Amino acid sequence: MKAEDFDKKFDEGENIVKHLNLSKARRPERKQKRVNVDFPLWMIHALDKEAKRLGVPRQSIIKIWLAERLQQASA
């Protein structure tokens, strides 16, 4: 399928997943590495409160806020 046809199907709202080979899908620059970070208890409580308010895990809040700050710093 030509890219133009693929784009047209997507733009028209057609389900394009059947045209993808998801077994070869990858996320460039998304390789993960585990790190340990120690936080003071007050910070953990504040993170948990915000995570509960948003309905997401604590780790998601940390990742989102770090990503936002890093984007600001690189701008």
Summary of the structure (lengths in Angstrom):
residues: 75
radius of gyration: 19.2
end to end distance: 38.0
largest distance: 54.9
contacts: 109
relative contact order: 0.06
helix: 61%
strand: 0%
